[in-house]
Amino acid sequence: MKSAPTTPQRMLIRKDDLVKVIAGRDKGKQGKVLRAFPAEGRVLVERVMMVKRHTRPNPNRQIKGGIAEHEAPIQVANLMLICPDCGPVKVRRLPASGDAAAGRQRACKKCGRVFDK
């Protein structure tokens, strides 16, 4: 039985980030984050965690039917953000320079490169 979702955790991986899978059946694969689900602590990564879905044909909706393959969400803990300079790295949060309303920025722990524009 699935437990009720708790408060959303702070996720340091966002949409359009390039990530590498560090654990699980797709270990070693890289892909772009398509969608984030902060309440569940999961993200949808391009061509990672592929699952098969059997669909029934429905002529009214122009659905052909058969076996379709699509991505399933993967835990954020199984991913690392890829820095263009260093490769897969941990992320740290820096205070935003300038505007106080901007919040914090994500940066590479190795080289200090800021990921947020």
Contact map, one row per residue, 1 for C-alpha under 8 A:
111000000000000000000000000000000000000000000000000000000000000000000000000000000000000000000000000000000000000000000
111100000000000000000000000000000000000000000000000000000000000000000000000000000000000000000000000000000000000000000
111110000000000000000000000000000000000000000000000000000000000000000000000000000000000000000000000000000000000000000
011111000000000000000000000000000000000000000000000000000000000000000000000000000000000000000000000000000000000000000
001111110000000000000000000000000000001100000000000000000000000000000000000000000000000000000000000000000000000000000
000111110000000000000000000000000000001000000000000000000000000000000000000000000000000000000000000000000000000000000
000011111000000000000000000000000000001000000000000000000000000000000000000000000000000000000000000000000000000000000
000011111100000000000000000000000000011110000000000000000000000000000000000000000000000000000000000000000000000000000
000000111110000000000000000000000000011010000000000000000000000000000000000000000000000000000000000000000000000000000
000000011111000000000000000000000000010000000000000000000000000000000000000000000000000000000000000000000000000000000
000000001111110000000000000000000000010010000000000000000000000000000000000100000000000000000000000000000000000000000
000000000111110000000000000000000000000000000000000000000000000000000000000000000000000000100000000000000100000000000
000000000011111010000000000000000000000000000000000000000000000000000000000100001000000000000000000000000000000000000
000000000011111110000000000000001011000000000000000000000000000000000000000000000000000000000000000000000000000000000
000000000000111110000000000000011111000000000000000000000000000000000000000000000000000000000000000000000000000000000
000000000000011111000000000000011100000000000000000000000000000000000000000000000000000000000000000000000000000000000
000000000000111111100000000000011000000000000000000000000000000000000000000000001100000000000000000000000000000000000
000000000000000111110000000001111000000000000000000000000000000000000000000000001100000000000000000000000000000000000
000000000000000011111000000001111000000000000000000000000000000000000000000000111100000100000000000000000000000000000
000000000000000001111100001111100000000000000000000000000000000000000000000000111100000100000000000000000000000000000
000000000000000000111111011111000000000000000000000000000000000000000000000001110000000000000000000000000000000000000
000000000000000000011111001100000000000000000000000000000000000000000000000001110000000000000000000000000000000000000
000000000000000000001111111100000000000000000000000000000000000000000000000001100000000000000000000000000000000000000
000000000000000000001111111000000000000000000000000000000000000000000000000001000000000000000000000000000000000000000
000000000000000000000011111000000000000000000000100000000000000000000000000000000000000000000000000000000000000000000
000000000000000000001011111110000000000000000001100000000000000000000000000000000000000000000000000000000000000000000
000000000000000000011111111110000000000000000000000000000000000000000000000000000000000000000000000000000000000000000
000000000000000000011110011111000000000000000000000000000000000000000000000000000000000000000000000000000000000000000
000000000000000000011000011111100000000000000001000000000000000000000000000000000000000000000000000000000000000000000
000000000000000001111000000111110000000000000001000000000000000000000000000000000000000000000000000000000000000000000
000000000000000001110000000011111000000000001111000000000000000000000000000000000000000000000000000000000000000000000
000000000000001111100000000001111100000000001100000000000000000000000000000000000000000000000000000000000000000000000
000000000000011111100000000000111111000000111100000000000000000000000000000000000000000000000000000000000000000000000
000000000000001100000000000000011111000000111100000000000000000000000000000000000000000000000000000000000000000000000
000000000000011000000000000000001111100000111000000000000000000000000000000000000000000000000000000000000000000000000
000000000000011000000000000000001111110001110000000000000000000000000000000000000000000000000000000000000000000000000
000000000000000000000000000000000011111111100000000000000000000000000000000000000000000000000000000000000000000000000
000000011110000000000000000000000001111111100000000000000000000000000000000000000000000000000000000000000000000000000
000011111000000000000000000000000000111111000000000000000000000000000000000000000000000000000000000000000000000000000
000010010000000000000000000000000000111111000000000000000000000000000000000000000000000000000000000000000000000000000
000000011010000000000000000000000000111111100000000000000000000000000000001100000000000000000000000000000000000000000
000000000000000000000000000000000001111111110000000000000000000000000000111100000000000000000000000000000000000000000
000000000000000000000000000000001111110011111000000000000000000000000000111100000000000000000000000000000000000000000
000000000000000000000000000000001111000001111101000000000000000000000011110000000000000000000000000000000000000000000
000000000000000000000000000000111110000000111111100000000000000000000011110000000000000000000000000000000000000000000
000000000000000000000000000000111100000000011111000000000000000000000010000000000000000000000000000000000000000000000
000000000000000000000000000000100000000000001111110000000000000000000110000000000000000000000000000000000000000000000
000000000000000000000000010011100000000000011111110000000000000000000011000000000000000000000000000000000000000000000
000000000000000000000000110000000000000000001011111000000000000000000011110000000000000000000000000000000000000000000
000000000000000000000000000000000000000000000011111100000000000000001111000000000000000000000000000000000000000000000
000000000000000000000000000000000000000000000000111110000000000000001111000000000000000000000000000000000000000000000
000000000000000000000000000000000000000000000000011111000000000000111100000000000000000000000000000000000000000000000
000000000000000000000000000000000000000000000000001111100000000000111100000000000000000000000000000000000000000000000
000000000000000000000000000000000000000000000000000111110000000011110000000000000000000000000000000000000000000000000
000000000000000000000000000000000000000000000000000011111000000011110000000000000000000000000000000000000000000000000
000000000000000000000000000000000000000000000000000001111100001111000000000000000000000000000000000000000000000000000
000000000000000000000000000000000000000000000000000000111110001111000000000000000000000000000000000000000000000000000
000000000000000000000000000000000000000000000000000000011111111110000000000000000000000000000000000000000000000000000
000000000000000000000000000000000000000000000000000000001111111100000000000000000000000000000000000000000000000000000
000000000000000000000000000000000000000000000000000000000111111000000000000000000000000000000000000000000000000000000
000000000000000000000000000000000000000000000000000000000111111000000000000000000000000000000000000000000000000000000
000000000000000000000000000000000000000000000000000000000111111100000000000000000000000000000000000000000000000000000
000000000000000000000000000000000000000000000000000000011111111110000000000000000000000000000000000000000000000000000
000000000000000000000000000000000000000000000000000000011110011111000000000000000000000000000000000000000000000000000
000000000000000000000000000000000000000000000000000001111100001111100000000000000000000000000000000000000000000000000
000000000000000000000000000000000000000000000000000001111000000111110000000000000000000000000000000000000000000000000
000000000000000000000000000000000000000000000000000111100000000011111000000000000000000000000000000000000000000000000
000000000000000000000000000000000000000000000000000111100000000001111100000000000000000000000000000000000000000000000
000000000000000000000000000000000000000000000000011110000000000000111110000000000000000000000000000000000000000000000
000000000000000000000000000000000000000000000010011110000000000000011111000000000000000000000000000000000000000000000
000000000000000000000000000000000000000000011111111000000000000000001111100000000000000000000000000000000000000000000
000000000000000000000000000000000000000000011001111000000000000000000111110000000000000000000000000000000000000000000
000000000000000000000000000000000000000001111000100000000000000000000011111000000000000000000000000000000000000000000
000000000000000000000000000000000000000001111000100000000000000000000001111101000000000000000000000000000000000000000
000000000000000000000000000000000000000011100000000000000000000000000000111111100000000000000000000000000000000000000
000000000010100000000000000000000000000011100000000000000000000000000000011111100000000000000000000000000000000000000
000000000000000000000000000000000000000000000000000000000000000000000000001111110000000000000000000000000000000000000
000000000000000000001111000000000000000000000000000000000000000000000000011111110000000000000000000000000000000000000
000000000000000000111110000000000000000000000000000000000000000000000000001111111000000000000000000000000000000000000
000000000000000000111100000000000000000000000000000000000000000000000000000011111100000111000000000000000000000000000
000000000000100011110000000000000000000000000000000000000000000000000000000000111110000111100000000000000000000000000
000000000000000011110000000000000000000000000000000000000000000000000000000000011111011110000000000000000000000000000
000000000000000000000000000000000000000000000000000000000000000000000000000000001111111110000000000000000001000010000
000000000000000000000000000000000000000000000000000000000000000000000000000000000111111000000000000000000000000000000
000000000000000000000000000000000000000000000000000000000000000000000000000000000011111000000000000000000000001000000
000000000000000000000000000000000000000000000000000000000000000000000000000000000111111110000000000000000000011000000
000000000000000000000000000000000000000000000000000000000000000000000000000000000111111110000000000000000000000000000
000000000000000000110000000000000000000000000000000000000000000000000000000000011110011111000000000000000000000000000
000000000000000000000000000000000000000000000000000000000000000000000000000000011110011111100000000000000001110000000
000000000000000000000000000000000000000000000000000000000000000000000000000000011000000111110000000000000001110000000
000000000001000000000000000000000000000000000000000000000000000000000000000000001000000011111000000000000111100000000
000000000000000000000000000000000000000000000000000000000000000000000000000000000000000001111100000000000111100000000
000000000000000000000000000000000000000000000000000000000000000000000000000000000000000000111110000000011110000000000
000000000000000000000000000000000000000000000000000000000000000000000000000000000000000000011111000000011110000000000
000000000000000000000000000000000000000000000000000000000000000000000000000000000000000000001111100000111000000000000
000000000000000000000000000000000000000000000000000000000000000000000000000000000000000000000111111101111000000000000
000000000000000000000000000000000000000000000000000000000000000000000000000000000000000000000011111100000000000000000
000000000000000000000000000000000000000000000000000000000000000000000000000000000000000000000001111100000000000000000
000000000000000000000000000000000000000000000000000000000000000000000000000000000000000000000001111111000000000000000
000000000000000000000000000000000000000000000000000000000000000000000000000000000000000000000001111111100000000000000
000000000000000000000000000000000000000000000000000000000000000000000000000000000000000000000000001111100000000000000
000000000000000000000000000000000000000000000000000000000000000000000000000000000000000000000001001111110000000000000
000000000000000000000000000000000000000000000000000000000000000000000000000000000000000000000011000111111000000000000
000000000000000000000000000000000000000000000000000000000000000000000000000000000000000000001111000001111100000000000
000000000000000000000000000000000000000000000000000000000000000000000000000000000000000000001111000000111110000001110
000000000001000000000000000000000000000000000000000000000000000000000000000000000000000000111100000000011111000001110
000000000000000000000000000000000000000000000000000000000000000000000000000000000000000000111100000000001111100111110
000000000000000000000000000000000000000000000000000000000000000000000000000000000010000011110000000000000111111111100
000000000000000000000000000000000000000000000000000000000000000000000000000000000000000011110000000000000011111100000
000000000000000000000000000000000000000000000000000000000000000000000000000000000000010011000000000000000001111100000
000000000000000000000000000000000000000000000000000000000000000000000000000000000000110000000000000000000001111110000
000000000000000000000000000000000000000000000000000000000000000000000000000000000000000000000000000000000011111111000
000000000000000000000000000000000000000000000000000000000000000000000000000000000010000000000000000000000011001111100
000000000000000000000000000000000000000000000000000000000000000000000000000000000000000000000000000000001111000111111
000000000000000000000000000000000000000000000000000000000000000000000000000000000000000000000000000000001111000011111
000000000000000000000000000000000000000000000000000000000000000000000000000000000000000000000000000000001110000001111
000000000000000000000000000000000000000000000000000000000000000000000000000000000000000000000000000000000000000001111
